[in-house]
């Protein structure tokens, strides 16, 4: 987590770093926090599929299946 935090200081709009931080948060069970990072990545690069896929997985893990399917 520290690596991603430090990387985002220098590259706050790097979609890969944002998604990786979100993935780390998601693996720790912090799905809502992870979605914040996926949303930021999607806002920067709407076609970045890893962000959309990971957000859908986080939504499903939270029981929000309808939004996960729509995404």
C-alpha positions in Angstrom: 0.0 0.0 0.0 2.9 2.4 0.8 4.3 1.9 -2.7 1.1 2.9 -4.3 0.6 5.9 -2.0 4.1 7.1 -2.8 3.7 6.5 -6.5 0.4 8.5 -6.6 2.2 11.5 -5.1 4.4 11.7 -8.2 1.7 10.3 -10.7 -1.7 11.1 -9.3 -3.5 10.4 -12.6 -1.8 7.1 -13.5 -4.7 4.8 -14.1 -2.6 1.6 -13.5 -1.4 2.8 -10.1 -5.0 3.9 -9.2 -6.4 0.5 -10.1 -3.6 -1.3 -8.3 -4.2 0.6 -5.2 -7.9 -0.1 -5.5 -7.2 -3.8 -6.0 -5.1 -3.8 -2.8 -7.9 -2.1 -0.9 -10.4 -4.6 -2.3 -8.3 -7.6 -1.3 -8.3 -6.2 2.2 -12.1 -6.0 2.1 -12.3 -2.2 1.7 -14.6 -2.3 -1.3 -16.1 1.2 -1.0 -12.6 2.7 -0.7 -11.4 0.6 -3.7 -14.3 1.9 -5.8 -13.1 5.5 -5.2 -9.9 4.6 -7.0 -11.5 2.7 -9.8 -13.9 5.6 -10.4 -11.0 8.0 -10.5 -9.2 5.8 -13.1 -12.4 5.5 -15.2 -12.9 9.3 -15.1 -9.3 9.7 -16.5 -9.5 6.9 -19.0 -13.1 5.7 -19.6 -12.1 2.8 -21.8 -9.6 1.3 -19.2 -11.1 -2.2 -18.8 -9.2 -3.3 -15.7 -10.8 -0.4 -13.7 -14.3 -1.3 -14.9 -13.8 -5.0 -14.3 -12.4 -4.5 -10.8 -15.1 -2.0 -9.9 -17.7 -4.6 -11.0 -16.1 -7.2 -8.8 -16.1 -4.8 -5.8 -19.7 -4.0 -6.4 -20.6 -7.7 -6.5 -18.6 -8.3 -3.3 -20.7 -5.6 -1.7 -23.9 -7.4 -2.9 -24.7 -4.8 -5.5 -25.1 -7.3 -8.3 -27.4 -5.1 -10.6 -24.8 -2.3 -10.8 -22.0 -4.8 -11.3 -23.8 -6.4 -14.2 -24.6 -3.1 -15.8 -21.0 -2.0 -15.6 
